[in-house]
Amino acid sequence: MTYYGQSLEGTQDEIAPEKAISLMRGLEEVISAGLRRQADSVVQGSKAIFVVLPATGKRDAGVVAKRIREMICDYLLKVGLNQKIAVAMGIASFPEDGETADALIESAHARVG
């Protein structure tokens, strides 16, 4: 799964760099809290946060994605950024959507919505 802060780039001018870093760390913690298995992992990219759910089909990943999205929206409301940052996500599955990390990221990005 890939989570994008769609309005984050425009918001960076309004948020001090240290607050932006703190926001990304907070989002990463929220997403990690939404994962239930030790094998699941969160990786922060430069413009997105990636979630890896080994041995999980798209249907189950969709359930997890919805739960995490709700947690992210609650967090953004709590920190007062729910009106400035829109969250979008995309899901890709190995091997149907790609066999490399780059192919899976590209596929998830194409499904962002």
C-alpha positions in Angstrom: 0.0 0.0 0.0 1.1 3.5 -0.7 -0.2 6.6 1.2 0.3 10.0 -0.3 -0.3 13.4 1.4 -1.8 15.0 -1.7 -1.8 18.6 -0.4 1.4 18.2 1.6 3.7 19.9 -1.0 1.7 23.1 -0.9 1.5 22.9 2.9 5.3 22.7 3.3 5.5 26.5 2.8 3.1 26.9 5.8 4.8 24.4 8.1 8.3 24.8 9.5 10.6 22.0 8.3 10.9 20.6 11.8 7.1 20.4 12.1 6.9 18.7 8.7 9.4 16.1 9.9 7.5 15.6 13.1 4.3 15.2 11.0 5.8 12.5 8.8 7.1 10.7 11.9 3.7 11.0 13.5 2.0 9.5 10.4 4.5 6.7 10.3 3.7 5.9 14.0 0.0 6.0 13.3 0.3 3.6 10.4 2.6 1.3 12.4 0.0 1.2 15.1 -2.6 0.1 12.6 -0.5 -3.0 11.6 -1.1 -6.2 13.5 1.6 -8.6 12.4 5.2 -8.3 13.2 6.1 -9.1 9.6 4.2 -6.0 8.3 6.4 -3.0 7.8 6.3 0.8 7.1 8.8 2.5 4.9 8.8 6.3 4.6 9.7 7.7 1.2 10.3 11.2 0.2 6.7 11.9 -0.9 4.9 8.8 0.4 4.7 6.2 3.1 4.8 2.6 1.9 3.2 -0.3 3.8 4.3 -3.9 3.1 2.0 -6.7 4.1 3.7 -10.0 3.2 1.4 -12.9 2.2 -1.7 -10.6 2.1 -4.2 -10.5 -0.8 -5.7 -7.3 -2.2 -9.0 -7.8 -0.4 -7.4 -8.1 3.0 -5.0 -5.3 2.2 -8.0 -3.2 1.4 -9.4 -3.8 4.8 -6.2 -2.8 6.5 -5.8 0.2 4.2 -9.3 1.5 5.1 -8.5 1.1 8.9 -5.2 2.9 8.6 -6.7 5.7 6.4 -9.3 6.3 9.1 -6.5 6.4 11.7 -4.5 8.9 9.6 -7.6 11.2 9.2 -8.2 11.1 12.9 -4.5 12.0 13.5 -4.6 14.9 11.0 -7.8 16.2 12.7 -6.0 16.0 16.1 -3.0 18.0 14.9 -5.2 20.5 13.0 -4.2 19.6 9.5 -7.2 17.8 8.3 -8.2 20.8 6.1 -4.7 21.1 4.6 -3.7 17.6 3.8 -5.7 15.0 1.8 -4.7 11.4 2.1 -4.8 9.1 -0.9 -3.8 5.5 -1.2 -3.1 2.8 -3.7 -2.7 -0.9 -3.4 -0.6 -3.3 -5.5 -0.1 -7.0 -5.0 2.9 -9.3 -5.8 3.2 -10.9 -8.3 0.0 -9.8 -10.1 0.9 -6.1 -10.2 4.7 -6.4 -10.4 7.6 -8.5 -9.4 10.0 -5.8 -8.3 9.7 -3.1 -5.7 9.7 -0.4 -8.4 6.9 -2.1 -10.4 4.8 -2.5 -7.3 5.2 1.1 -6.3 4.4 2.2 -9.9 1.3 0.0 -9.9 0.1 1.3 -6.4 0.7 4.9 -7.6 -1.4 4.3 -10.7 -4.3 3.1 -8.4 -4.1 6.1 -6.0 -7.5 7.4 -5.2 
